[in-house]
Amino acid sequence: MKLLDKRAGGVLMHISSLPGNTGIGTLGRYAYAFVDSLAKHGQTYWQMLPVCPTSYGDSPYQSFSTFAGNPYFIDLELLEQDGMLDRADWQDLDWGSDVHGIDYGLLYTERHKVFAKVQARFRQHIPADFDAYCAANAFWLDDYALFMAVKDAHGGTSFSEWERDIRLRLPEAVRCWTDRCADRIQYYKMLQYLFFTQWHALKRYANERGIRIIGDMPIYVALDSSDVWTNPELFALHDDLTPVEVAGCPPDAFSADGQLWGNPVYDWNYHAGTGYAWWKKRISECLKTFDVIRIDHFRGFDEYYCIPFGSPNAKGGVWRRGPGAALFARIKDEFGDVNIIAEDLGYLTDSVKQMLKDVGFPGMKILQFAFDSREASNYIPYLYGRNSVVYTGTHDNDTILGWTQTARPEDVAFAKAYLRAETDEELRTEMLLCALSSVANTCILCMQDIIGLGSAARMNTPSTVGTNWKWRADESQLTDRTFALLDRYTALYGRARTAPSP
């Protein structure tokens, strides 16, 4: 039986949102404490957002590499314990004054100062397994480290603005830049070694306590990424590596201009011709990193929306056919029955529904979407099937308490009537219990909703930049008292790992 076939529960909480004293959540003691809390209160899953390095806008869905880990998550206290830092190297630095927020500007400047000190010691005592790590991951690590080193040498500008020879990766330019940036290349390889050393230690700790990690894999990669720079043939690009088309969503009731994401779209004919080799590598690395993979924007594998590059908005796009179930047939041939959650939100055509049926992955049910008073909704709980994952909301939704203030009053009234709630606080509780008691095999609740926070704790508002991905919890919000409701009802509704079989 696969993991997702069992009745279970879990919590959505990104690493960045953990407490801590270095400006952002990390892979250190607060992450271990969170694992302990999940295990103590009967949970099976810890779901998080993508853990790759963030680029413009600080979004984990726009990364410099789909294979790399985010150096911001490297825990400095663990580095001190390993002899790579002194406490004075990091403890008194200014990491920002808002314990519930993240100052990404400070992180960018201060973290690299600290990591420079780490590298000085790292050079003197290179770990015995460092070379083996680099060799095992050379297929992506060499190019990523060179990409970041050349980016640094160009003041952080997009690779589209580099000199033509290195932008197009002409062999002589790659050799020259590799020699010129040797020290900086080692620096970025070191950061990846440190990230994955700490990551796999945390994952082992979680797995030993019965906690499985659900990781998020965006369907697209960022235009300014080592993935595009290194493998332009995978994407619909011109000879100068500018995109022919970019990804997004068409106009709808929520956005008159649609959503212009800007990611390059794939050349699916090329991928098919290789037997989807790059996707197999991508899935293989995700399976090493996570126990379960949530694939974002799953419907894009059936049909994907393309907008001409340079368009001011998403109005002029067209739909094109994707690889469909054929890609996932190859994935299953390679890896067997993998544990994948399909993010199938939005308007689903008959062909998307058929693809989901063919691949057999559980889709997502979002309770906040159930209560649109204007039309019938597929997210209403009595329509759920067992092969699904129910959420009250995701990182793109407001919190439950925030939703009661920002949603249409008619929708909130419908939700209160359906859930027999009088007040907003009662609605929060009843929505959590509705998800837990539903027939869906898997239930994932947002930490902000478990705590009972308003819109200030919202993780992301789609199509906006500057205010997202910043929420953090403090220690007082992650106590046994906070988990009490979850503790009791996870067991009552048969989702606790220790619950007896019916």
C-alpha positions in Angstrom: 0.0 0.0 0.0 1.3 3.5 -0.9 1.6 6.2 1.7 -1.2 8.3 0.3 -3.6 5.3 0.3 -3.6 5.4 4.1 -5.8 7.7 6.2 -3.5 10.2 7.7 -3.0 13.9 8.6 -0.3 16.5 8.5 0.6 20.2 8.7 1.7 22.7 6.0 4.5 24.8 7.4 7.4 26.0 5.3 10.9 25.9 6.8 11.2 29.7 6.4 8.3 30.1 8.8 9.9 28.3 11.7 11.0 30.3 14.8 14.7 31.2 15.2 17.2 33.9 15.9 18.9 34.3 12.6 16.2 36.0 10.5 14.5 32.9 8.9 13.6 29.4 9.8 16.4 26.9 9.3 17.2 23.2 9.5 18.3 23.4 13.1 16.8 22.8 16.5 13.4 24.5 15.8 12.9 22.2 12.8 13.7 19.2 15.0 11.3 20.5 17.7 8.6 20.8 15.0 9.1 17.2 14.0 8.8 16.2 17.7 5.5 18.1 17.9 4.1 16.5 14.8 5.0 13.0 16.1 3.7 13.7 19.6 0.3 14.8 18.2 -0.3 11.9 15.9 0.6 13.5 12.6 2.1 11.7 9.6 3.2 14.5 7.3 5.1 17.7 7.3 4.4 19.5 4.1 6.5 22.4 2.9 7.0 24.7 -0.1 9.9 24.3 -2.5 13.3 24.3 -0.8 15.3 25.5 -3.7 17.2 28.9 -3.8 14.9 31.8 -4.2 15.5 34.5 -6.9 13.6 37.7 -7.8 10.7 38.4 -5.5 11.9 35.8 -2.9 9.4 33.2 -4.2 10.3 29.6 -3.7 8.5 29.0 -7.1 11.1 31.2 -8.9 14.5 29.6 -8.3 18.0 29.7 -9.7 18.0 25.9 -9.8 15.4 23.2 -9.6 18.0 20.8 -8.1 19.7 23.0 -5.5 18.8 23.7 -1.9 18.3 27.1 -0.3 21.4 28.3 1.6 19.3 30.5 3.8 18.0 27.3 5.5 21.5 26.2 6.6 21.5 26.4 10.3 24.4 28.5 11.8 24.2 26.9 15.2 24.8 23.5 13.7 27.8 24.9 11.8 29.1 26.2 15.1 28.7 22.7 16.6 30.6 21.3 13.6 33.5 23.8 14.2 32.9 25.8 11.1 31.9 29.0 13.0 32.4 30.8 16.3 29.4 32.1 18.1 30.7 35.6 17.7 30.6 35.2 13.9 26.8 35.2 13.8 25.0 35.7 17.1 25.2 39.5 17.3 24.5 40.3 13.6 21.3 42.3 12.7 18.8 39.8 11.4 15.8 42.1 11.6 13.5 43.2 14.4 10.3 41.5 13.3 10.1 38.0 14.8 7.0 37.3 12.7 8.6 38.4 9.4 11.6 37.9 7.2 13.9 40.7 5.9 15.3 39.1 2.7 17.6 42.1 2.0 19.4 41.5 5.4 19.6 37.8 4.7 21.2 38.4 1.4 24.0 40.6 2.8 24.5 39.1 6.2 24.3 35.4 5.3 27.0 35.7 2.7 29.3 37.4 5.2 28.9 34.5 7.6 29.3 31.9 4.8 32.6 33.6 3.8 33.9 32.8 7.2 32.6 29.3 6.9 34.5 28.8 3.6 37.8 30.0 5.2 37.6 27.1 7.7 36.1 24.7 5.1 39.2 25.1 3.0 41.4 24.2 5.9 39.4 21.1 6.8 37.5 19.8 3.8 35.1 17.1 4.9 36.1 13.6 3.8 32.9 13.1 1.9 32.9 16.4 0.1 34.5 15.3 -3.1 32.2 12.2 -3.3 29.2 14.5 -2.9 30.4 16.8 -5.7 31.0 13.8 -8.0 27.6 12.2 -7.3 25.8 15.5 -8.1 28.1 16.8 -10.8 25.3 16.6 -13.4 23.7 19.6 -11.9 26.1 21.0 -9.3 28.9 21.9 -11.6 26.7 24.0 -13.8 24.8 25.6 -10.9 28.0 26.6 -9.1 29.4 28.1 -12.3 26.1 29.9 -13.0 26.0 31.5 -9.6 29.7 32.4 -9.7 29.4 34.1 -13.1 26.2 35.8 -11.8 28.1 37.2 -8.9 30.8 38.5 -11.2 28.1 40.3 -13.1 26.6 42.0 -10.1 23.7 39.6 -9.9 22.3 40.4 -13.3 20.3 37.9 -15.3 22.3 35.7 -17.6 20.4 37.3 -20.5 22.6 40.4 -19.9 26.0 38.6 -19.9 28.5 38.7 -22.7 27.4 36.6 -25.7 30.1 34.0 -25.4 29.3 33.0 -21.8 25.6 33.6 -22.2 25.6 31.0 -24.9 28.1 28.8 -23.0 30.6 28.7 -25.8 33.3 26.1 -24.7 36.2 28.5 -24.5 34.2 31.0 -22.4 33.0 28.2 -20.0 36.7 27.1 -19.6 37.9 30.7 -18.9 35.1 31.5 -16.5 35.6 28.2 -14.7 39.2 29.0 -14.1 38.5 32.6 -13.2 35.8 31.8 -10.7 37.3 28.7 -9.1 37.1 30.0 -5.6 33.5 31.1 -5.9 32.5 27.8 -7.6 33.8 26.0 -4.6 31.9 28.4 -2.3 28.6 27.5 -4.0 29.4 23.8 -4.0 30.2 24.0 -0.3 26.8 25.7 0.4 25.0 22.8 -1.3 27.0 20.2 0.6 26.2 21.9 3.9 22.5 22.3 3.0 22.0 18.7 2.0 24.1 17.4 4.9 21.7 19.2 7.3 18.7 18.4 5.2 19.2 14.6 5.1 20.0 14.5 8.9 16.7 16.2 9.6 14.8 14.0 7.2 16.3 10.9 8.8 15.3 12.2 12.2 11.7 12.8 11.0 11.4 9.4 9.2 12.6 7.6 12.4 9.8 9.2 14.3 7.2 8.3 11.7 7.0 11.7 10.0 7.1 11.8 6.2 8.1 15.0 4.3 5.9 16.3 1.5 7.9 18.5 -0.8 6.7 20.9 -3.5 7.9 20.7 -7.1 7.0 23.6 -9.4 6.1 22.6 -12.9 8.2 25.4 -14.4 11.6 26.7 -13.8 12.7 30.4 -13.7 13.9 32.0 -16.9 17.1 33.2 -15.1 18.2 29.9 -13.8 21.0 27.4 -14.3 18.4 25.0 -15.7 17.7 27.2 -18.7 21.2 28.5 -19.1 22.6 24.9 -19.1 19.9 23.1 -21.0 18.2 25.6 -23.4 17.1 22.8 -25.7 14.6 21.8 -23.1 12.6 25.0 -23.6 10.9 27.0 -26.3 13.7 29.6 -26.9 15.1 31.6 -29.7 18.8 31.2 -30.7 19.7 34.1 -28.4 18.0 32.2 -25.5 15.1 34.6 -25.2 11.8 32.8 -24.8 9.4 32.3 -27.7 6.5 32.1 -25.2 6.2 32.2 -21.4 3.8 30.6 -19.0 0.8 32.1 -17.2 -3.0 31.9 -16.8 -5.7 33.4 -18.9 -8.0 36.2 -17.7 -10.8 35.0 -15.4 -13.2 36.4 -12.8 -10.4 37.1 -10.4 -8.0 38.8 -12.8 -9.0 40.7 -15.9 -5.5 40.6 -17.3 -4.8 37.0 -16.4 -1.5 36.0 -14.7 1.8 36.5 -16.5 4.3 34.2 -14.7 7.2 34.7 -17.2 8.6 31.2 -17.0 9.8 29.7 -20.3 7.6 26.8 -21.5 8.9 23.4 -22.4 9.7 22.0 -25.8 7.7 18.9 -25.1 8.5 17.3 -28.5 12.2 17.4 -27.5 11.5 15.9 -24.1 9.5 13.1 -25.6 12.3 12.4 -28.0 14.7 11.9 -25.0 12.2 9.6 -23.2 11.7 12.5 -20.7 15.3 12.0 -19.5 15.5 15.4 -17.7 12.2 14.8 -16.0 13.4 11.5 -14.7 16.5 13.2 -13.2 14.3 15.8 -11.7 11.9 13.3 -10.1 14.8 11.1 -9.0 16.4 14.0 -7.1 13.0 14.9 -5.5 12.5 11.3 -4.4 15.9 11.5 -2.6 14.9 14.7 -0.9 11.2 14.1 -0.1 8.9 11.2 0.8 6.0 12.6 -1.2 6.1 15.1 -4.1 3.4 17.6 -4.7 3.6 18.7 -8.3 2.4 22.3 -8.7 0.0 23.3 -11.6 -0.5 19.7 -12.6 -3.1 20.5 -15.2 -0.3 22.1 -17.3 0.9 18.7 -18.3 -2.4 18.2 -20.1 -2.7 21.7 -21.6 -0.6 24.8 -20.8 -1.3 28.5 -21.4 1.4 30.3 -23.5 1.8 34.0 -23.8 4.1 35.7 -26.4 7.3 36.8 -24.8 7.3 40.5 -24.1 3.5 40.8 -23.8 2.3 43.3 -21.1 -0.3 40.9 -19.7 -1.7 37.4 -20.3 -4.6 38.4 -22.5 -3.1 37.3 -25.8 -2.1 33.7 -24.9 -3.1 30.4 -26.4 -3.6 26.9 -25.0 -1.2 24.1 -26.2 -1.2 20.4 -25.6 1.2 19.0 -23.0 2.6 15.5 -22.7 -0.4 14.2 -20.8 -0.2 10.8 -19.0 2.7 9.6 -21.3 5.2 11.5 -19.2 4.0 9.8 -16.0 3.9 6.4 -17.6 7.6 6.8 -18.2 8.1 8.0 -14.6 6.3 4.9 -13.3 8.3 2.7 -15.6 11.5 4.2 -14.0 10.5 4.5 -10.4 7.4 2.3 -9.8 4.4 3.7 -7.9 5.7 7.0 -6.7 4.0 9.0 -4.0 2.8 12.1 -5.9 0.1 14.6 -5.1 -1.4 16.4 -8.2 -2.2 20.1 -7.7 -5.2 20.0 -9.9 -6.8 23.3 -8.8 -8.7 25.6 -11.2 -10.9 24.8 -14.1 -10.6 21.2 -15.1 -11.5 20.1 -18.6 -12.6 16.6 -19.4 -9.1 15.8 -20.7 -7.5 16.9 -17.4 -9.9 14.7 -15.5 -9.1 11.8 -17.7 -5.3 12.4 -17.3 -5.7 12.4 -13.5 -7.7 9.2 -13.7 -5.1 7.6 -15.9 -2.1 8.5 -13.6 -4.0 7.7 -10.4 -2.5 10.4 -8.3 -4.7 12.0 -5.6 -5.8 15.5 -6.4 -6.4 18.4 -4.0 -9.6 19.7 -2.4 -9.6 23.2 -0.9 -12.3 23.9 1.6 -12.2 27.7 1.1 -13.2 27.0 -2.5 -16.2 25.0 -1.5 -18.3 27.9 -0.4 -18.8 30.0 -3.5 -22.4 30.9 -3.1 -22.8 31.8 -6.8 -22.4 28.3 -8.3 -22.0 24.6 -7.4 -18.5 23.6 -6.3 -16.6 20.4 -6.7 -14.8 21.2 -3.5 -17.9 20.7 -1.3 -17.0 17.9 1.1 -19.8 15.5 0.3 -18.3 15.2 -3.2 -14.8 14.1 -2.1 -13.4 10.7 -3.0 -10.9 8.8 -0.9 -8.1 9.3 -3.3 -7.7 13.0 -2.6 -5.9 15.4 -0.2 -8.0 17.9 1.6 -6.8 21.3 2.7 -8.5 24.3 4.4 -6.3 26.5 2.2 -2.8 26.5 0.7 0.1 29.0 0.6 -1.9 31.0 -2.0 -5.0 31.4 0.2 -5.7 33.7 3.0 -5.9 32.2 6.4 -9.4 31.0 7.5 -9.8 34.0 9.8 -8.5 36.3 7.1 -10.9 34.7 4.6 -13.9 35.6 6.8 -12.9 39.2 6.3 -11.9 39.3 2.7 -14.3 36.8 1.0 -17.7 37.7 -0.3 -20.1 38.0 2.7 -22.5 35.6 0.9 -19.7 33.0 0.8 -18.8 33.4 4.4 -22.5 33.1 5.3 -22.8 29.9 3.3 -19.7 28.4 5.0 -21.2 29.3 8.4 -24.5 27.7 7.6 -22.9 24.6 6.1 -20.5 24.2 9.1 -23.1 25.2 11.8 -20.9 28.1 13.0 -22.0 31.4 14.4 -18.8 33.3 14.8 -15.6 33.6 12.8 -13.7 31.7 15.4 -16.3 28.9 15.4 -16.0 28.8 11.6 -12.2 28.4 11.9 -12.6 25.5 14.2 -15.4 23.8 12.2 -13.5 24.2 9.0 -10.5 22.4 10.5 -12.8 19.6 11.8 -14.6 19.3 8.5 -11.3 18.7 6.8 -10.2 16.2 9.4 -13.5 14.3 9.4 -13.8 14.2 5.6 -13.5 10.9 3.6 -10.3 12.1 1.9 -7.3 9.8 2.7 -5.0 12.7 3.5 -5.7 15.9 5.4 -3.2 18.7 5.5 -3.9 21.8 7.7 -2.0 25.1 7.5 -0.1 26.0 10.6 -1.5 29.5 10.6 -5.1 28.1 10.8 -4.1 25.8 13.6 -2.7 28.7 15.6 -5.7 30.9 14.6 -4.1 33.8 12.8 -5.5 36.5 10.5 -4.5 37.9 7.1 -1.2 39.3 8.4 0.0 35.6 8.5 -0.9 35.0 4.9 2.0 33.4 3.0 1.3 34.6 -0.6 -1.1 36.7 -2.5 -0.8 35.6 -6.2 0.3 38.2 -8.8 1.8 40.5 -6.1 5.4 41.0 -5.1 7.2 42.6 -2.1 5.0 41.3 0.8 4.9 37.6 0.3 6.8 34.6 1.7 7.6 36.4 5.0 5.4 34.9 7.7 7.1 33.2 10.7 5.8 31.7 13.9 7.3 32.3 17.3 8.0 29.7 19.9 4.9 30.6 22.0 2.7 29.7 19.0 4.0 26.1 18.6 3.2 24.7 22.0 1.2 21.6 23.1 -1.7 23.9 23.8 -1.7 25.1 20.1 -1.8 21.5 19.0 -4.5 20.4 21.4 -7.4 20.5 19.0 -5.4 18.8 16.3 -4.2 16.2 18.8 -7.7 15.2 19.9 -9.5 15.2 16.5 -6.8 13.6 14.5 -7.3 10.6 16.7 -11.1 10.8 16.8 -11.3 10.9 13.0 -9.0 8.0 12.5 -6.0 9.9 11.1 -3.5 9.5 14.0 -0.6 7.2 13.4 -1.5 5.3 16.6 -5.2 5.1 15.8 -6.6 1.5 15.6 -7.8 0.3 12.2 -11.6 0.4 11.9 
